[in-house]
Amino acid sequence: MARVLITGGASGLGAALARLFAARGDRVVVTDLADDAPVPAGASYLRLDITSEQDWDRARDTVRSTLGGLDILINNAGIAAGGRIDRVPAEEWARVMSVNVLGAATGCRTFTPMFQAQGSGHLVNVASMAGLVHPPAMAPYSAAKAAVVALSESLRYELAPHGITVSVVCPSFFRTDLASSLSDADPLMSEIARRLIDGATADADAIATTALAGIDAGRFLVLTDRSGRVAFWTKRLLRPLYDRQLTTMGRRITAAENKETSR
Ligand SMILES: NC(=O)c1ccc[n+]([C@@H]2O[C@H](COP(=O)([O-])OP(=O)(O)OC[C@H]3O[C@@H](n4cnc5c(N)ncnc54)[C@H](O)[C@@H]3O)[C@@H](O)[C@H]2O)c1
């Protein structure tokens, strides 16, 4: 029976993972921004804004006193951000980096000493395919998620000698409430991102099931879906094709832009 803390667990992938862990009898602490939220039977809820160092300290103290330790930390909370480089202002870059990068890093910093003292623990960071392949007009999200991949890889080798496992989960688009966190910095790109999320084939339950299998196997890079695997391997093995696809995408965005300005 594992002791698991999930950030951003009130919605989407976090909630789906919480249901799966709880259903098999693991002890789950669901955390999110709201003061309270419904959780699966047997799980508990704690408010945790991942950008607040104080909240993280409180979460660690609560976990220590109620569960006596932790086996798996899932840094799942995140926000969406799209947009062209000349449209997205500094504040939006700061918001994305603060939640998606620093939030996950603070979670790792907070729980690593506990894992080191235990001589065991599993850090799971939810990044995205955008952390591995980088389409145009998504620079803030891609840069943030690539940083989460880099954070995970660095910690993987740093913490292995302490008995700590690290995984990074990289899904393609799937249906959740993620689009509600998009800013209005670049409405055209936000609309495209919203359509990709809302129109995706996979839902959070499907992604959570594959992610959990990867986590259970102690895999480092967890690719959760076919389109992600195709994109990942195309970039690595068929680079000219990858370059052509993304160049075409860039041209399509410029065409949409021209249509937008001529309206
Ligand atoms: N949905 C997709 O298409 C997709 C694709 C790739 C990766 N992801 C990643 O999956 C993760 C989960 O996203 P989701 O799709 O389930 O979205 P979601 O919006 O349904 O859930 C995200 C949760 O994170 C919470 N959250 C946001 N900011 C927070 C903060 N500062 N502190 C604590 N909680 C916060 C939200 O309240 C929400 O409950 C994110 O990291 C996201 O970037 C999503």
The ligand as an ORCA input file, in Angstrom:
! r2SCAN-3c Opt
* xyz 0 1
  N      -4.752     18.063    -21.016
  C      -3.739     18.023    -21.861
  O      -3.925     18.063    -23.084
  C      -2.328     17.887    -21.333
  C      -1.333     17.452    -22.223
  C      -0.033     17.324    -21.758
  C       0.260     17.593    -20.432
  N      -0.725     18.012    -19.594
  C      -0.351     18.306    -18.201
  O      -1.101     17.471    -17.344
  C      -1.188     18.096    -16.056
  C      -2.625     18.032    -15.556
  O      -3.410     18.874    -16.377
  P      -4.921     18.540    -16.780
  O      -4.933     18.437    -18.251
  O      -5.466     17.446    -15.944
  O      -5.595     19.959    -16.457
  P      -6.737     20.404    -15.420
  O      -6.840     21.891    -15.603
  O      -7.964     19.587    -15.598
  O      -6.088     20.073    -14.005
  C      -4.993     20.823    -13.507
  C      -5.211     21.071    -12.021
  O      -4.074     21.808    -11.544
  C      -4.561     22.768    -10.612
  N      -3.613     23.886    -10.472
  C      -3.360     24.887    -11.342
  N      -2.483     25.752    -10.785
  C      -2.181     25.261     -9.548
  C      -1.352     25.711     -8.488
  N      -0.644     26.859     -8.573
  N      -1.284     24.958     -7.360
  C      -2.009     23.816     -7.259
  N      -2.821     23.351     -8.213
  C      -2.910     24.080     -9.352
  C      -5.893     23.223    -11.175
  O      -6.700     23.807    -10.149
  C      -6.453     21.914    -11.719
  O      -7.274     21.259    -10.760
  C      -0.644     19.522    -16.239
  O       0.684     19.595    -15.765
  C      -0.679     19.717    -17.747
  O       0.270     20.666    -18.189
  C      -1.997     18.149    -20.009
*
